[in-house]
């Protein structure tokens, strides 16, 4: 194979910004195996009716491809506001909503607006790995506070850290990825009260949790609380790349200062609006996935694994002397799960009943060889 032009130049040869030297990009293995349970997607494909609606809507939108899309995505944001209002009971409007290409772009825009050189962001680790990565990309110093040994958040310690560090941005994920814990509204209120900057509540997995949404706190803390959400998980729309934010209108105004013009294509807007029209049918799978999650948790516990309680569509489990080696043994059996870098633990997404059965069969086969009785050093 002919080498690509310029292939002789290495990353180290480039004038890379000092803060990015030695960093690793985000990456989850994308492998074609029989059972893929590593990226927390909804395992159920969209319904035939949804596919038809998306196809029709995109076909109609394609007639205007020679024109730029609605720069502010007003129709899509109006639909999102109606969904959020119905889901949370909070009467949000189009002025409270902003949308982007996945929730990561939302987080990036927030850090561009409220972070940056000379500013800091605080996260409670382990948590979503993109928070420090996006912080580095926006030249925001990332600070962290470790969770308890059981991965729950010590809210007293978190409040003390916020008050002493005074970060410009605070990230809290509920349910937390990769551990699955959700925070109560009272706990979130305490964090918001302590914050002098922006509290970003990442609710990517919010539809799977029975806990109230932090959207209920926006009117109480309009200059502090921002809620980030996505259509990639419960909505079975990961391929559509649509994330959104719920906040006070002034926060949306702030993001207008940093967003790229025409960032959401006319096709993305059309497809997302079609998906929202089928939200009731799509979200009907959430209860099924929650029941499957509980079944997986119970079976793993019987097999002797340590299982972290989860209110999301994934489960963190262990304990292993060598988690990467155990990950490889699952892969050898055609089951792809996720090594999230937590010593002694792996994470499995909840799949279909048949996929979960296969995962549990492999877990049973491996249990006597790989389960360790005490936690490894972290």
C-alpha angles and dihedrals in degrees: 000000000000114000116247115255108269093017091134092069116092129206088251089060092062126088090247118176110265093237090060097049110114094012122133123221122240111270138167115182113258103202130160102237131143095253118036111186104150112093104049096242123155101263094212116090118229117277121261089249092054092047090051092048092049091047093050093044094049091047090054092046091049089068088073098045090118089067129065115256125250099292093212097038090224097169092049092046090049090054091046091051091053090050094048092046092051092045099046104024090235111128097230119167137203088276090065095053134080127175135200144162097294127327090278089069088050090053091047092052090049091054091045089055102037104018131044136114113355093014132101140218124202126208134177108233140252090043140115107339094215093068094075092036094055089042090057091047091055094043091247114147108238117217123187141200118197121234124232120283089264088053094246117133118254096219093192090055091044092053090048091050092050092049094048099039097036094203120196091225129027120196120204121169119206116209084027119231120245099012103045100226120144126206125225121241089248091056091049090049090055091052091048092049091053094046120095093180130039122317108207111199106198107209099172089139097034096122090063094055129080090210116109117260121256085234083089089067098053096089090047093049105023096161095045116033120077123170120208119198139167143208091215099089121035091014093060088227101120091128091053094062103216125153128166144192132220116203146121113304091250090062090054088050089054092054090052086067093062107027118108113246116263090003095159113063121226088245094054092049092049094047094047092050089051091050091051090055088063097043095119093056095042095047091051085084092063094080090048092051091048090053090049090049091054090048092051092048092051094048094047089052091052089051090056101256122139105242124195112220110253136195093182135072095273139059131217112212143167159077106208134157089213113021095179090055091050090048088056092050090055089049091051086060093051096260118123114199130157134268101203095182098258109136112253096002142097131189127226125194117222110251136174119312091260093048091049090049090055092048091050092048090054090044090054092049092050100039099092092049103041111029113103122199100219134042118265121233114281 
